[in-house]
């Protein structure tokens, strides 16, 4: 053989190797490449046949029939014009199977991601940057909590079946997945969905509990107590600021034998340090409004119930609207992807809604370990053994990481090995039962029974019925607290410091058909001073509740439109109460041109945070500068003590303008409220001027605020910006990142229940679908969708119908 | 003519394979056409590049037109190549490159120089 064929062989091998290498490189994802956080498997992702292109759709695929194993009978599913599924089944098992299947078909990636987030398993798919987050999740005992809840749910024969059917439905959908119809996020991040488990529904509820009921400032208040003393604590962080009416006022009517314990002396463990690194509490924008107006105050003579939970606004949306129909149940409303049933909604007889009950349900116990092995800890004079759990983190792109979590009888030990963490959500409970029963409820007593299964996260349950009742019940599992118990870190060596008993559910705060003709809640202090149990919480709302009550009190012959107007109400009560005082403290002679203009704009403001208002921008910028300037003392070497509330800050500025706290520590002069207000005004105007310069536009409030509904992956191109009024402390509580995540109004008329709802998102979780974000403009413009929950043939403008059939064997 | 036929063969064979099988099976198709058409390395590469490139571009164009760029516009911003047009060109080139290299490998193997001996 001559040289030429050898040359050819070389060429063949080289060409072959280049081809194979390129295919290999394009068929795998890359993480940790310098300069790139992670790169998807480009070949697979970009492939026009099965890559992300296959997720783009003109209309959602709605097959006429689906044959699925596991079904008992036929299920008919009609998708209305908003892609809300109306599910008609012949039995409960098929109903929840279909709910699981359909929810997964639109929201599978979100469902799994929420569970990974809760259980601390995000680094498995997103890499090591999520490892710290995962560790902190597991340290909270989230898995432990979910396992306890699962045990309770599976121990209930009814709920056990419901969960099993839902899980089977989700898995039946997962079975249909292939390279092409796999949700885009899996393609982007290059992993496959796991099979769904009953555990996941329990985990989802613990996620909600973490969002809603984990608020505390125990360590921070302990530091504050040592630094400032008890009288100052009571001035700055009172248990009840009494801004207005509590949720339930039945003064003198609490006629039961309350459980009582002797108070415990306030002994605060030494050496407690705050470890919060920002004063900005991410939970502060989480809240909600709900109310029910009795027929005596409405135009139709029937009760109207309203609810809007304020949560982190995200895409895919937290909520998935659904209508469930089977013998014995006909209910509609919003569901949580990952949990069977309707969470906030209505049926032919009743409606219910939720707001968060702000109560302290978290405690930290300072521990004393025998030695560094942490095998034993001291309790009531003897050494008790700890339990250790080894946690494995399968971090993407690297070797697994192990971590040992130590458990005491209180709960898991914190990262610094100093405290045990006790949270009411660690306890076994069966909340899904509540929703199962509410979905089928006929009257007030069904509602009361349903709530008896509900422990956490504690909620204010509003209720109204076609029968004409309205009610409110603040339901949750609450420890019987002694005065000041739980505000500070507790001594973990004495069982006398622990929770001794829980308030019996029939002694929880509740009310039915009050003489005012309405019930309402907006995360404010729950109850009047004659309620026999001590109530404390990390914060209580002060403005929304009063505005709602003012409007509801003044209404007669209320219409659904009035209710919509109230949910969309942008009146800034906080500004109305503070701005005149703030302005009266300013000396306008020293103003620059922009400050003069801002002053003029603010002076003529009507206190409405609507989309166009420039005054709202100036006021909020002023406030955002004022709050940290006022409480500069709360920065303890970079660790922050939670600021006193907005309401109390304004009260102190007004009533105690020379309080030592108002002095700015970093300046040599002694500041009072007057100097603080001027300084923060200038800072606020500066911030607005800077914004104007950058954006080259007028600071209209909606633009200045810049509400953004973020995709869970925090990718800007998948997120949606929306111009909307409101803010925190306003009934329309839309901030930059949080807001009414579901607005619902139900008119409980005897001739048929009518309902309206909307949420800032869309039914589909697929960014390649029109129904991914189609409700955002409606929500942004204050529009509602009429929610139809009649027969399958009466759904107007249906997109299509699927008949689910049992697969023939 | 032969070159044009090669391009069409790449396009059709890759299409048939890719429609049902993983994306990289189009490389096997392109490789087979390279073997069959005996055009040598360079012309085989070009035929594979153009054949797969056209196939990918055509498919993307069809999806994009029927879905009004609903997803491609977002993906173009994620990467970020900014526009759908650039995204489609880059994607077609990536697919084409794989097709071209595979076809070239086949072409080199089967190519016999005329009048050599």
Interface residues (C-beta under 8 A of the other chain):
Chain A: X4 X8 X11 X12 X15 X16 X18 X19 X22 X23 X26 X27 X42 X43 X44 X46 X47 X48 X49 X50 X51 X52 X53 X54 X55 X56 X57 X58 X179 X184 X188 X715 X716 X717 X718 X767 X768 X769 X770
Chain B: X18 X19 X22 X23 X24 X27 X31 X41 X56 X59 X60 X63 X64 X66 X67 X68 X70 X71 X72 X73 X74 X75 X76 X77 X78 X80 X91 X94 X95 X97 X98 X101 X102 X104 X105 X108 X109 X116
